[in-house]
């Protein structure tokens, strides 16, 4: 279950990042996080801490709850 939750969070992050036309590097810079950390989140291999959820949400200009929303249908 944990792996599915991390993967879903990562997919949602990637979706929001791409909607804004940001690279992982650019998002990392805006959130004051390393690009490899962003990459790990998107791949579902990193368990994100609460402070970093808020950093990422702020960088994407969304409410933190948006990062936990279900990804849009493709």
CHARMM internal coordinates of N, CA and C (Angstrom, degrees):
IC EDIT
DIST 1 N 1 CA 1.4602
DIST 1 CA 1 C 1.5297
ANGL 1 N 1 CA 1 C 110.60
DIST 1 C 2 N 1.3319
ANGL 1 CA 1 C 2 N 116.49
DIHE 1 N 1 CA 1 C 2 N -43.12
DIST 2 N 2 CA 1.4649
ANGL 1 C 2 N 2 CA 120.56
DIHE 1 CA 1 C 2 N 2 CA -179.25
DIST 2 CA 2 C 1.5265
ANGL 2 N 2 CA 2 C 110.92
DIHE 1 C 2 N 2 CA 2 C -57.30
DIST 2 C 3 N 1.3387
ANGL 2 CA 2 C 3 N 115.92
DIHE 2 N 2 CA 2 C 3 N -44.16
DIST 3 N 3 CA 1.4631
ANGL 2 C 3 N 3 CA 119.69
DIHE 2 CA 2 C 3 N 3 CA -179.47
DIST 3 CA 3 C 1.5255
ANGL 3 N 3 CA 3 C 111.32
DIHE 2 C 3 N 3 CA 3 C -61.79
DIST 3 C 4 N 1.3203
ANGL 3 CA 3 C 4 N 117.19
DIHE 3 N 3 CA 3 C 4 N -38.72
DIST 4 N 4 CA 1.4631
ANGL 3 C 4 N 4 CA 120.81
DIHE 3 CA 3 C 4 N 4 CA 178.91
DIST 4 CA 4 C 1.5236
ANGL 4 N 4 CA 4 C 111.00
DIHE 3 C 4 N 4 CA 4 C -66.09
DIST 4 C 5 N 1.3179
ANGL 4 CA 4 C 5 N 116.52
DIHE 4 N 4 CA 4 C 5 N -38.52
DIST 5 N 5 CA 1.4563
ANGL 4 C 5 N 5 CA 120.62
DIHE 4 CA 4 C 5 N 5 CA 179.51
DIST 5 CA 5 C 1.5258
ANGL 5 N 5 CA 5 C 110.86
DIHE 4 C 5 N 5 CA 5 C -67.07
DIST 5 C 6 N 1.3251
ANGL 5 CA 5 C 6 N 116.51
DIHE 5 N 5 CA 5 C 6 N -42.94
DIST 6 N 6 CA 1.4644
ANGL 5 C 6 N 6 CA 119.97
DIHE 5 CA 5 C 6 N 6 CA 178.03
DIST 6 CA 6 C 1.5247
ANGL 6 N 6 CA 6 C 110.89
DIHE 5 C 6 N 6 CA 6 C -64.50
DIST 6 C 7 N 1.3338
ANGL 6 CA 6 C 7 N 116.31
DIHE 6 N 6 CA 6 C 7 N -40.54
DIST 7 N 7 CA 1.4714
ANGL 6 C 7 N 7 CA 120.30
DIHE 6 CA 6 C 7 N 7 CA 179.44
DIST 7 CA 7 C 1.5273
ANGL 7 N 7 CA 7 C 110.69
DIHE 6 C 7 N 7 CA 7 C -65.24
DIST 7 C 8 N 1.3338
ANGL 7 CA 7 C 8 N 117.35
DIHE 7 N 7 CA 7 C 8 N -42.21
DIST 8 N 8 CA 1.4676
ANGL 7 C 8 N 8 CA 120.94
DIHE 7 CA 7 C 8 N 8 CA 179.94
DIST 8 CA 8 C 1.5265
ANGL 8 N 8 CA 8 C 110.73
DIHE 7 C 8 N 8 CA 8 C -64.74
DIST 8 C 9 N 1.3319
ANGL 8 CA 8 C 9 N 116.77
DIHE 8 N 8 CA 8 C 9 N -41.42
DIST 9 N 9 CA 1.4598
ANGL 8 C 9 N 9 CA 120.62
DIHE 8 CA 8 C 9 N 9 CA 177.83
DIST 9 CA 9 C 1.5258
ANGL 9 N 9 CA 9 C 109.71
DIHE 8 C 9 N 9 CA 9 C -62.43
DIST 9 C 10 N 1.3233
ANGL 9 CA 9 C 10 N 116.72
DIHE 9 N 9 CA 9 C 10 N -44.02
DIST 10 N 10 CA 1.4603
ANGL 9 C 10 N 10 CA 121.47
DIHE 9 CA 9 C 10 N 10 CA 179.79
DIST 10 CA 10 C 1.5129
ANGL 10 N 10 CA 10 C 112.91
DIHE 9 C 10 N 10 CA 10 C -62.85
DIST 10 C 11 N 1.3310
ANGL 10 CA 10 C 11 N 116.59
DIHE 10 N 10 CA 10 C 11 N -40.91
DIST 11 N 11 CA 1.4673
ANGL 10 C 11 N 11 CA 120.17
DIHE 10 CA 10 C 11 N 11 CA 177.76
DIST 11 CA 11 C 1.5190
ANGL 11 N 11 CA 11 C 111.15
DIHE 10 C 11 N 11 CA 11 C -63.95
DIST 11 C 12 N 1.3231
ANGL 11 CA 11 C 12 N 115.88
DIHE 11 N 11 CA 11 C 12 N -41.30
DIST 12 N 12 CA 1.4725
ANGL 11 C 12 N 12 CA 119.67
DIHE 11 CA 11 C 12 N 12 CA 179.19
DIST 12 CA 12 C 1.5277
ANGL 12 N 12 CA 12 C 110.89
DIHE 11 C 12 N 12 CA 12 C -65.09
DIST 12 C 13 N 1.3214
ANGL 12 CA 12 C 13 N 116.10
DIHE 12 N 12 CA 12 C 13 N -42.26
DIST 13 N 13 CA 1.4633
ANGL 12 C 13 N 13 CA 119.75
DIHE 12 CA 12 C 13 N 13 CA 177.54
DIST 13 CA 13 C 1.5225
ANGL 13 N 13 CA 13 C 110.50
DIHE 12 C 13 N 13 CA 13 C -59.91
DIST 13 C 14 N 1.3161
ANGL 13 CA 13 C 14 N 116.66
DIHE 13 N 13 CA 13 C 14 N -46.54
DIST 14 N 14 CA 1.4678
ANGL 13 C 14 N 14 CA 120.85
DIHE 13 CA 13 C 14 N 14 CA -179.85
DIST 14 CA 14 C 1.5290
ANGL 14 N 14 CA 14 C 110.35
DIHE 13 C 14 N 14 CA 14 C -60.29
DIST 14 C 15 N 1.3250
ANGL 14 CA 14 C 15 N 115.85
DIHE 14 N 14 CA 14 C 15 N -43.88
DIST 15 N 15 CA 1.4663
ANGL 14 C 15 N 15 CA 120.78
DIHE 14 CA 14 C 15 N 15 CA 179.22
DIST 15 CA 15 C 1.5271
ANGL 15 N 15 CA 15 C 111.43
DIHE 14 C 15 N 15 CA 15 C -58.16
DIST 15 C 16 N 1.3272
ANGL 15 CA 15 C 16 N 116.36
DIHE 15 N 15 CA 15 C 16 N -48.78
DIST 16 N 16 CA 1.4740
ANGL 15 C 16 N 16 CA 120.43
DIHE 15 CA 15 C 16 N 16 CA -179.66
DIST 16 CA 16 C 1.5268
ANGL 16 N 16 CA 16 C 111.57
DIHE 15 C 16 N 16 CA 16 C -65.31
DIST 16 C 17 N 1.3248
ANGL 16 CA 16 C 17 N 116.20
DIHE 16 N 16 CA 16 C 17 N -39.45
DIST 17 N 17 CA 1.4730
ANGL 16 C 17 N 17 CA 120.40
DIHE 16 CA 16 C 17 N 17 CA 179.67
DIST 17 CA 17 C 1.5238
ANGL 17 N 17 CA 17 C 110.30
DIHE 16 C 17 N 17 CA 17 C -63.22
DIST 17 C 18 N 1.3304
ANGL 17 CA 17 C 18 N 116.58
DIHE 17 N 17 CA 17 C 18 N -46.45
DIST 18 N 18 CA 1.4613
ANGL 17 C 18 N 18 CA 120.06
DIHE 17 CA 17 C 18 N 18 CA -178.27
DIST 18 CA 18 C 1.5297
ANGL 18 N 18 CA 18 C 111.84
DIHE 17 C 18 N 18 CA 18 C -68.15
DIST 18 C 19 N 1.3364
ANGL 18 CA 18 C 19 N 117.54
DIHE 18 N 18 CA 18 C 19 N -35.69
DIST 19 N 19 CA 1.4714
ANGL 18 C 19 N 19 CA 120.80
DIHE 18 CA 18 C 19 N 19 CA 176.19
DIST 19 CA 19 C 1.5242
ANGL 19 N 19 CA 19 C 111.12
DIHE 18 C 19 N 19 CA 19 C -57.88
DIST 19 C 20 N 1.3171
ANGL 19 CA 19 C 20 N 116.10
DIHE 19 N 19 CA 19 C 20 N -29.95
DIST 20 N 20 CA 1.4653
ANGL 19 C 20 N 20 CA 120.88
DIHE 19 CA 19 C 20 N 20 CA -178.81
DIST 20 CA 20 C 1.5249
ANGL 20 N 20 CA 20 C 112.60
DIHE 19 C 20 N 20 CA 20 C -95.10
DIST 20 C 21 N 1.3094
ANGL 20 CA 20 C 21 N 116.21
DIHE 20 N 20 CA 20 C 21 N 2.50
DIST 21 N 21 CA 1.4554
ANGL 20 C 21 N 21 CA 120.92
DIHE 20 CA 20 C 21 N 21 CA 177.13
DIST 21 CA 21 C 1.5192
ANGL 21 N 21 CA 21 C 113.87
DIHE 20 C 21 N 21 CA 21 C 67.95
DIST 21 C 22 N 1.3328
ANGL 21 CA 21 C 22 N 116.08
DIHE 21 N 21 CA 21 C 22 N 30.41
DIST 22 N 22 CA 1.4622
ANGL 21 C 22 N 22 CA 120.44
DIHE 21 CA 21 C 22 N 22 CA -177.99
DIST 22 CA 22 C 1.5210
ANGL 22 N 22 CA 22 C 111.51
DIHE 21 C 22 N 22 CA 22 C -101.43
DIST 22 C 23 N 1.3159
ANGL 22 CA 22 C 23 N 116.04
DIHE 22 N 22 CA 22 C 23 N 142.15
DIST 23 N 23 CA 1.4576
ANGL 22 C 23 N 23 CA 120.23
DIHE 22 CA 22 C 23 N 23 CA 170.35
DIST 23 CA 23 C 1.5288
ANGL 23 N 23 CA 23 C 107.99
DIHE 22 C 23 N 23 CA 23 C -81.52
DIST 23 C 24 N 1.3055
ANGL 23 CA 23 C 24 N 116.73
DIHE 23 N 23 CA 23 C 24 N 167.01
DIST 24 N 24 CA 1.4675
ANGL 23 C 24 N 24 CA 120.08
DIHE 23 CA 23 C 24 N 24 CA 175.25
DIST 24 CA 24 C 1.5290
ANGL 24 N 24 CA 24 C 109.79
DIHE 23 C 24 N 24 CA 24 C -60.82
DIST 24 C 25 N 1.2997
ANGL 24 CA 24 C 25 N 116.15
DIHE 24 N 24 CA 24 C 25 N -38.71
DIST 25 N 25 CA 1.4649
ANGL 24 C 25 N 25 CA 121.38
DIHE 24 CA 24 C 25 N 25 CA 178.73
DIST 25 CA 25 C 1.5260
ANGL 25 N 25 CA 25 C 111.01
DIHE 24 C 25 N 25 CA 25 C -61.25
DIST 25 C 26 N 1.3239
ANGL 25 CA 25 C 26 N 116.18
DIHE 25 N 25 CA 25 C 26 N -46.17
DIST 26 N 26 CA 1.4671
ANGL 25 C 26 N 26 CA 120.59
DIHE 25 CA 25 C 26 N 26 CA -179.52
DIST 26 CA 26 C 1.5291
ANGL 26 N 26 CA 26 C 111.26
DIHE 25 C 26 N 26 CA 26 C -64.94
DIST 26 C 27 N 1.3304
ANGL 26 CA 26 C 27 N 116.82
DIHE 26 N 26 CA 26 C 27 N -43.74
DIST 27 N 27 CA 1.4632
ANGL 26 C 27 N 27 CA 119.57
DIHE 26 CA 26 C 27 N 27 CA 177.88
DIST 27 CA 27 C 1.5212
ANGL 27 N 27 CA 27 C 110.57
DIHE 26 C 27 N 27 CA 27 C -63.20
DIST 27 C 28 N 1.3067
ANGL 27 CA 27 C 28 N 116.37
DIHE 27 N 27 CA 27 C 28 N -43.42
DIST 28 N 28 CA 1.4565
ANGL 27 C 28 N 28 CA 120.02
DIHE 27 CA 27 C 28 N 28 CA 177.92
DIST 28 CA 28 C 1.5131
ANGL 28 N 28 CA 28 C 111.88
DIHE 27 C 28 N 28 CA 28 C -57.76
DIST 28 C 29 N 1.2990
ANGL 28 CA 28 C 29 N 116.51
DIHE 28 N 28 CA 28 C 29 N -43.57
DIST 29 N 29 CA 1.4582
ANGL 28 C 29 N 29 CA 121.27
DIHE 28 CA 28 C 29 N 29 CA 178.86
DIST 29 CA 29 C 1.5274
ANGL 29 N 29 CA 29 C 111.33
DIHE 28 C 29 N 29 CA 29 C -62.88
DIST 29 C 30 N 1.3253
ANGL 29 CA 29 C 30 N 116.89
DIHE 29 N 29 CA 29 C 30 N -45.76
DIST 30 N 30 CA 1.4604
ANGL 29 C 30 N 30 CA 121.00
DIHE 29 CA 29 C 30 N 30 CA 179.48
DIST 30 CA 30 C 1.5340
ANGL 30 N 30 CA 30 C 112.50
DIHE 29 C 30 N 30 CA 30 C -63.26
DIST 30 C 31 N 1.3374
ANGL 30 CA 30 C 31 N 115.66
DIHE 30 N 30 CA 30 C 31 N -35.57
DIST 31 N 31 CA 1.4648
ANGL 30 C 31 N 31 CA 121.15
DIHE 30 CA 30 C 31 N 31 CA -178.08
DIST 31 CA 31 C 1.5275
ANGL 31 N 31 CA 31 C 112.34
DIHE 30 C 31 N 31 CA 31 C -91.91
DIST 31 C 32 N 1.3352
ANGL 31 CA 31 C 32 N 116.29
DIHE 31 N 31 CA 31 C 32 N -0.66
DIST 32 N 32 CA 1.4670
ANGL 31 C 32 N 32 CA 121.83
DIHE 31 CA 31 C 32 N 32 CA -176.73
DIST 32 CA 32 C 1.5278
ANGL 32 N 32 CA 32 C 111.40
DIHE 31 C 32 N 32 CA 32 C 58.42
DIST 32 C 33 N 1.3378
ANGL 32 CA 32 C 33 N 114.48
DIHE 32 N 32 CA 32 C 33 N 43.91
DIST 33 N 33 CA 1.4562
ANGL 32 C 33 N 33 CA 122.82
DIHE 32 CA 32 C 33 N 33 CA 177.54
DIST 33 CA 33 C 1.5259
ANGL 33 N 33 CA 33 C 108.40
DIHE 32 C 33 N 33 CA 33 C -130.38
DIST 33 C 34 N 1.3175
ANGL 33 CA 33 C 34 N 116.85
DIHE 33 N 33 CA 33 C 34 N 156.44
DIST 34 N 34 CA 1.4587
ANGL 33 C 34 N 34 CA 120.98
DIHE 33 CA 33 C 34 N 34 CA -179.86
DIST 34 CA 34 C 1.5267
ANGL 34 N 34 CA 34 C 110.86
DIHE 33 C 34 N 34 CA 34 C -74.56
DIST 34 C 35 N 1.3065
ANGL 34 CA 34 C 35 N 116.31
DIHE 34 N 34 CA 34 C 35 N 147.41
DIST 35 N 35 CA 1.4652
ANGL 34 C 35 N 35 CA 121.53
DIHE 34 CA 34 C 35 N 35 CA 178.17
DIST 35 CA 35 C 1.5211
ANGL 35 N 35 CA 35 C 110.93
DIHE 34 C 35 N 35 CA 35 C -57.24
DIST 35 C 36 N 1.3239
ANGL 35 CA 35 C 36 N 117.99
DIHE 35 N 35 CA 35 C 36 N -38.01
DIST 36 N 36 CA 1.4637
ANGL 35 C 36 N 36 CA 120.50
DIHE 35 CA 35 C 36 N 36 CA -179.05
DIST 36 CA 36 C 1.5286
ANGL 36 N 36 CA 36 C 111.52
DIHE 35 C 36 N 36 CA 36 C -66.52
DIST 36 C 37 N 1.3196
ANGL 36 CA 36 C 37 N 116.93
DIHE 36 N 36 CA 36 C 37 N -29.58
DIST 37 N 37 CA 1.4622
ANGL 36 C 37 N 37 CA 121.28
DIHE 36 CA 36 C 37 N 37 CA 175.94
DIST 37 CA 37 C 1.5318
ANGL 37 N 37 CA 37 C 109.55
DIHE 36 C 37 N 37 CA 37 C -67.97
DIST 37 C 38 N 1.3304
ANGL 37 CA 37 C 38 N 116.66
DIHE 37 N 37 CA 37 C 38 N -45.57
DIST 38 N 38 CA 1.4677
ANGL 37 C 38 N 38 CA 121.73
DIHE 37 CA 37 C 38 N 38 CA 177.10
DIST 38 CA 38 C 1.5242
ANGL 38 N 38 CA 38 C 109.38
DIHE 37 C 38 N 38 CA 38 C -59.90
DIST 38 C 39 N 1.3185
ANGL 38 CA 38 C 39 N 117.17
DIHE 38 N 38 CA 38 C 39 N -44.21
DIST 39 N 39 CA 1.4561
ANGL 38 C 39 N 39 CA 121.87
DIHE 38 CA 38 C 39 N 39 CA 179.26
DIST 39 CA 39 C 1.5286
ANGL 39 N 39 CA 39 C 110.77
DIHE 38 C 39 N 39 CA 39 C -59.96
DIST 39 C 40 N 1.3160
ANGL 39 CA 39 C 40 N 117.22
DIHE 39 N 39 CA 39 C 40 N -44.14
DIST 40 N 40 CA 1.4614
ANGL 39 C 40 N 40 CA 121.29
DIHE 39 CA 39 C 40 N 40 CA 179.37
DIST 40 CA 40 C 1.5223
ANGL 40 N 40 CA 40 C 112.33
DIHE 39 C 40 N 40 CA 40 C -62.93
DIST 40 C 41 N 1.3183
ANGL 40 CA 40 C 41 N 115.94
DIHE 40 N 40 CA 40 C 41 N -38.31
DIST 41 N 41 CA 1.4676
ANGL 40 C 41 N 41 CA 119.94
DIHE 40 CA 40 C 41 N 41 CA 177.00
DIST 41 CA 41 C 1.5223
ANGL 41 N 41 CA 41 C 109.66
DIHE 40 C 41 N 41 CA 41 C -63.27
DIST 41 C 42 N 1.3195
ANGL 41 CA 41 C 42 N 116.27
DIHE 41 N 41 CA 41 C 42 N -48.58
DIST 42 N 42 CA 1.4650
ANGL 41 C 42 N 42 CA 120.63
DIHE 41 CA 41 C 42 N 42 CA -177.70
DIST 42 CA 42 C 1.5241
ANGL 42 N 42 CA 42 C 112.07
DIHE 41 C 42 N 42 CA 42 C -63.66
DIST 42 C 43 N 1.3120
ANGL 42 CA 42 C 43 N 117.84
DIHE 42 N 42 CA 42 C 43 N -30.51
DIST 43 N 43 CA 1.4654
ANGL 42 C 43 N 43 CA 121.71
DIHE 42 CA 42 C 43 N 43 CA 178.21
DIST 43 CA 43 C 1.5247
ANGL 43 N 43 CA 43 C 112.34
DIHE 42 C 43 N 43 CA 43 C -82.82
DIST 43 C 44 N 1.3349
ANGL 43 CA 43 C 44 N 116.51
DIHE 43 N 43 CA 43 C 44 N -7.05
DIST 44 N 44 CA 1.4584
ANGL 43 C 44 N 44 CA 120.27
DIHE 43 CA 43 C 44 N 44 CA 179.35
DIST 44 CA 44 C 1.5147
ANGL 44 N 44 CA 44 C 113.94
DIHE 43 C 44 N 44 CA 44 C 78.65
DIST 44 C 45 N 1.3322
ANGL 44 CA 44 C 45 N 116.47
DIHE 44 N 44 CA 44 C 45 N 21.51
DIST 45 N 45 CA 1.4675
ANGL 44 C 45 N 45 CA 119.76
DIHE 44 CA 44 C 45 N 45 CA -179.38
DIST 45 CA 45 C 1.5229
ANGL 45 N 45 CA 45 C 113.00
DIHE 44 C 45 N 45 CA 45 C -105.59
DIST 45 C 46 N 1.3241
ANGL 45 CA 45 C 46 N 117.40
DIHE 45 N 45 CA 45 C 46 N -6.13
DIST 46 N 46 CA 1.4725
ANGL 45 C 46 N 46 CA 121.88
DIHE 45 CA 45 C 46 N 46 CA 179.12
DIST 46 CA 46 C 1.5158
ANGL 46 N 46 CA 46 C 109.88
DIHE 45 C 46 N 46 CA 46 C -114.03
DIST 46 C 47 N 1.3224
ANGL 46 CA 46 C 47 N 115.94
DIHE 46 N 46 CA 46 C 47 N 135.04
DIST 47 N 47 CA 1.4552
ANGL 46 C 47 N 47 CA 121.91
DIHE 46 CA 46 C 47 N 47 CA 174.24
DIST 47 CA 47 C 1.5276
ANGL 47 N 47 CA 47 C 106.19
DIHE 46 C 47 N 47 CA 47 C -95.65
DIST 47 C 48 N 1.3127
ANGL 47 CA 47 C 48 N 116.75
DIHE 47 N 47 CA 47 C 48 N 110.32
DIST 48 N 48 CA 1.4591
ANGL 47 C 48 N 48 CA 122.84
DIHE 47 CA 47 C 48 N 48 CA -171.28
DIST 48 CA 48 C 1.5244
ANGL 48 N 48 CA 48 C 111.47
DIHE 47 C 48 N 48 CA 48 C -77.98
DIST 48 C 49 N 1.3218
ANGL 48 CA 48 C 49 N 116.87
DIHE 48 N 48 CA 48 C 49 N 133.24
DIST 49 N 49 CA 1.4570
ANGL 48 C 49 N 49 CA 121.81
DIHE 48 CA 48 C 49 N 49 CA 175.10
DIST 49 CA 49 C 1.5248
ANGL 49 N 49 CA 49 C 110.82
DIHE 48 C 49 N 49 CA 49 C -77.26
DIST 49 C 50 N 1.3216
ANGL 49 CA 49 C 50 N 115.39
DIHE 49 N 49 CA 49 C 50 N 158.90
DIST 50 N 50 CA 1.4593
ANGL 49 C 50 N 50 CA 121.50
DIHE 49 CA 49 C 50 N 50 CA -175.96
DIST 50 CA 50 C 1.5267
ANGL 50 N 50 CA 50 C 112.92
DIHE 49 C 50 N 50 CA 50 C -58.84
DIST 50 C 51 N 1.3144
ANGL 50 CA 50 C 51 N 117.45
DIHE 50 N 50 CA 50 C 51 N -44.21
DIST 51 N 51 CA 1.4683
ANGL 50 C 51 N 51 CA 120.55
DIHE 50 CA 50 C 51 N 51 CA 179.58
DIST 51 CA 51 C 1.5251
ANGL 51 N 51 CA 51 C 110.29
DIHE 50 C 51 N 51 CA 51 C -58.85
DIST 51 C 52 N 1.3280
ANGL 51 CA 51 C 52 N 116.55
DIHE 51 N 51 CA 51 C 52 N -40.54
DIST 52 N 52 CA 1.4592
ANGL 51 C 52 N 52 CA 119.75
DIHE 51 CA 51 C 52 N 52 CA -179.37
DIST 52 CA 52 C 1.5246
ANGL 52 N 52 CA 52 C 112.08
DIHE 51 C 52 N 52 CA 52 C -71.86
DIST 52 C 53 N 1.3346
ANGL 52 CA 52 C 53 N 118.40
DIHE 52 N 52 CA 52 C 53 N -29.58
DIST 53 N 53 CA 1.4655
ANGL 52 C 53 N 53 CA 120.58
DIHE 52 CA 52 C 53 N 53 CA 173.43
DIST 53 CA 53 C 1.5225
ANGL 53 N 53 CA 53 C 108.88
DIHE 52 C 53 N 53 CA 53 C -59.89
DIST 53 C 54 N 1.3265
ANGL 53 CA 53 C 54 N 116.52
DIHE 53 N 53 CA 53 C 54 N -44.92
DIST 54 N 54 CA 1.4669
ANGL 53 C 54 N 54 CA 120.16
DIHE 53 CA 53 C 54 N 54 CA 179.93
DIST 54 CA 54 C 1.5264
ANGL 54 N 54 CA 54 C 111.44
DIHE 53 C 54 N 54 CA 54 C -67.71
DIST 54 C 55 N 1.3208
ANGL 54 CA 54 C 55 N 118.15
DIHE 54 N 54 CA 54 C 55 N -37.75
DIST 55 N 55 CA 1.4723
ANGL 54 C 55 N 55 CA 120.88
DIHE 54 CA 54 C 55 N 55 CA 177.24
DIST 55 CA 55 C 1.5281
ANGL 55 N 55 CA 55 C 110.90
DIHE 54 C 55 N 55 CA 55 C -61.97
DIST 55 C 56 N 1.3294
ANGL 55 CA 55 C 56 N 115.29
DIHE 55 N 55 CA 55 C 56 N -45.97
DIST 56 N 56 CA 1.4586
ANGL 55 C 56 N 56 CA 120.32
DIHE 55 CA 55 C 56 N 56 CA -178.59
DIST 56 CA 56 C 1.5286
ANGL 56 N 56 CA 56 C 110.43
DIHE 55 C 56 N 56 CA 56 C -65.55
DIST 56 C 57 N 1.3242
ANGL 56 CA 56 C 57 N 116.57
DIHE 56 N 56 CA 56 C 57 N -44.98
DIST 57 N 57 CA 1.4724
ANGL 56 C 57 N 57 CA 120.17
DIHE 56 CA 56 C 57 N 57 CA 179.03
DIST 57 CA 57 C 1.5173
ANGL 57 N 57 CA 57 C 110.72
DIHE 56 C 57 N 57 CA 57 C -59.20
DIST 57 C 58 N 1.3149
ANGL 57 CA 57 C 58 N 116.95
DIHE 57 N 57 CA 57 C 58 N -43.40
DIST 58 N 58 CA 1.4554
ANGL 57 C 58 N 58 CA 120.76
DIHE 57 CA 57 C 58 N 58 CA 179.06
DIST 58 CA 58 C 1.5289
ANGL 58 N 58 CA 58 C 110.93
DIHE 57 C 58 N 58 CA 58 C -62.87
DIST 58 C 59 N 1.3223
ANGL 58 CA 58 C 59 N 116.41
DIHE 58 N 58 CA 58 C 59 N -42.74
DIST 59 N 59 CA 1.4677
ANGL 58 C 59 N 59 CA 120.60
DIHE 58 CA 58 C 59 N 59 CA 179.61
DIST 59 CA 59 C 1.5251
ANGL 59 N 59 CA 59 C 111.50
DIHE 58 C 59 N 59 CA 59 C -63.55
DIST 59 C 60 N 1.3374
ANGL 59 CA 59 C 60 N 116.44
DIHE 59 N 59 CA 59 C 60 N -32.79
DIST 60 N 60 CA 1.4638
ANGL 59 C 60 N 60 CA 120.99
DIHE 59 CA 59 C 60 N 60 CA 179.35
DIST 60 CA 60 C 1.5270
ANGL 60 N 60 CA 60 C 112.20
DIHE 59 C 60 N 60 CA 60 C -89.36
DIST 60 C 61 N 1.3303
ANGL 60 CA 60 C 61 N 116.70
DIHE 60 N 60 CA 60 C 61 N -4.61
DIST 61 N 61 CA 1.4624
ANGL 60 C 61 N 61 CA 122.85
DIHE 60 CA 60 C 61 N 61 CA -178.60
DIST 61 CA 61 C 1.5326
ANGL 61 N 61 CA 61 C 111.55
DIHE 60 C 61 N 61 CA 61 C 58.91
DIST 61 C 62 N 1.3419
ANGL 61 CA 61 C 62 N 115.13
DIHE 61 N 61 CA 61 C 62 N 47.84
DIST 62 N 62 CA 1.4611
ANGL 61 C 62 N 62 CA 121.65
DIHE 61 CA 61 C 62 N 62 CA 176.44
DIST 62 CA 62 C 1.5246
ANGL 62 N 62 CA 62 C 108.73
DIHE 61 C 62 N 62 CA 62 C -132.41
DIST 62 C 63 N 1.3261
ANGL 62 CA 62 C 63 N 115.91
DIHE 62 N 62 CA 62 C 63 N 160.51
DIST 63 N 63 CA 1.4567
ANGL 62 C 63 N 63 CA 120.58
DIHE 62 CA 62 C 63 N 63 CA 172.02
DIST 63 CA 63 C 1.5336
ANGL 63 N 63 CA 63 C 107.28
DIHE 62 C 63 N 63 CA 63 C -70.03
DIST 63 C 64 N 1.3149
ANGL 63 CA 63 C 64 N 118.51
DIHE 63 N 63 CA 63 C 64 N 142.33
DIST 64 N 64 CA 1.4734
ANGL 63 C 64 N 64 CA 119.97
DIHE 63 CA 63 C 64 N 64 CA -178.92
DIST 64 CA 64 C 1.5295
ANGL 64 N 64 CA 64 C 113.90
DIHE 63 C 64 N 64 CA 64 C -52.17
DIST 64 C 65 N 1.3221
ANGL 64 CA 64 C 65 N 117.61
DIHE 64 N 64 CA 64 C 65 N -31.51
DIST 65 N 65 CA 1.4684
ANGL 64 C 65 N 65 CA 120.14
DIHE 64 CA 64 C 65 N 65 CA -179.96
DIST 65 CA 65 C 1.5298
ANGL 65 N 65 CA 65 C 111.87
DIHE 64 C 65 N 65 CA 65 C -62.41
DIST 65 C 66 N 1.3277
ANGL 65 CA 65 C 66 N 117.22
DIHE 65 N 65 CA 65 C 66 N -25.13
DIST 66 N 66 CA 1.4668
ANGL 65 C 66 N 66 CA 121.06
DIHE 65 CA 65 C 66 N 66 CA 178.53
DIST 66 CA 66 C 1.5207
ANGL 66 N 66 CA 66 C 112.15
DIHE 65 C 66 N 66 CA 66 C -62.53
DIST 66 C 67 N 1.3221
ANGL 66 CA 66 C 67 N 116.14
DIHE 66 N 66 CA 66 C 67 N -26.51
DIST 67 N 67 CA 1.4606
ANGL 66 C 67 N 67 CA 119.58
DIHE 66 CA 66 C 67 N 67 CA 179.86
DIST 67 CA 67 C 1.5319
ANGL 67 N 67 CA 67 C 111.71
DIHE 66 C 67 N 67 CA 67 C -73.13
DIST 67 C 68 N 1.3330
ANGL 67 CA 67 C 68 N 116.16
DIHE 67 N 67 CA 67 C 68 N -17.95
DIST 68 N 68 CA 1.4580
ANGL 67 C 68 N 68 CA 120.68
DIHE 67 CA 67 C 68 N 68 CA -178.93
DIST 68 CA 68 C 1.5232
ANGL 68 N 68 CA 68 C 112.14
DIHE 67 C 68 N 68 CA 68 C -101.57
DIST 68 C 69 N 1.3167
ANGL 68 CA 68 C 69 N 117.54
DIHE 68 N 68 CA 68 C 69 N -0.50
DIST 69 N 69 CA 1.4556
ANGL 68 C 69 N 69 CA 121.61
DIHE 68 CA 68 C 69 N 69 CA -179.97
DIST 69 CA 69 C 1.5274
ANGL 69 N 69 CA 69 C 109.65
DIHE 68 C 69 N 69 CA 69 C -70.37
DIST 69 C 70 N 1.3063
ANGL 69 CA 69 C 70 N 115.72
DIHE 69 N 69 CA 69 C 70 N 155.51
DIST 70 N 70 CA 1.4543
ANGL 69 C 70 N 70 CA 120.87
DIHE 69 CA 69 C 70 N 70 CA 177.17
DIST 70 CA 70 C 1.5117
ANGL 70 N 70 CA 70 C 109.10
DIHE 69 C 70 N 70 CA 70 C -67.27
DIST 70 C 71 N 1.3333
ANGL 70 CA 70 C 71 N 115.43
DIHE 70 N 70 CA 70 C 71 N 142.39
DIST 71 N 71 CA 1.4605
ANGL 70 C 71 N 71 CA 119.22
DIHE 70 CA 70 C 71 N 71 CA 178.44
DIST 71 CA 71 C 1.5167
ANGL 71 N 71 CA 71 C 109.66
DIHE 70 C 71 N 71 CA 71 C -65.44
DIST 71 C 72 N 1.3099
ANGL 71 CA 71 C 72 N 115.49
DIHE 71 N 71 CA 71 C 72 N 152.34
DIST 72 N 72 CA 1.4657
ANGL 71 C 72 N 72 CA 121.30
DIHE 71 CA 71 C 72 N 72 CA 179.37
DIST 72 CA 72 C 1.5297
ANGL 72 N 72 CA 72 C 109.71
DIHE 71 C 72 N 72 CA 72 C -71.42
DIST 72 C 73 N 1.3092
ANGL 72 CA 72 C 73 N 115.97
DIHE 72 N 72 CA 72 C 73 N 149.20
DIST 73 N 73 CA 1.4630
ANGL 72 C 73 N 73 CA 120.89
DIHE 72 CA 72 C 73 N 73 CA 176.99
DIST 73 CA 73 C 1.5246
ANGL 73 N 73 CA 73 C 109.86
DIHE 72 C 73 N 73 CA 73 C -66.89
DIST 73 C 74 N 1.2541
ANGL 73 CA 73 C 74 N 116.31
DIHE 73 N 73 CA 73 C 74 N 141.19
DIST 74 N 74 CA 1.4681
ANGL 73 C 74 N 74 CA 121.39
DIHE 73 CA 73 C 74 N 74 CA 179.94
DIST 74 CA 74 C 1.4992
ANGL 74 N 74 CA 74 C 110.73
DIHE 73 C 74 N 74 CA 74 C -97.97
END
COOR INIT
IC SEED 1 N 1 CA 1 C
IC BUILD
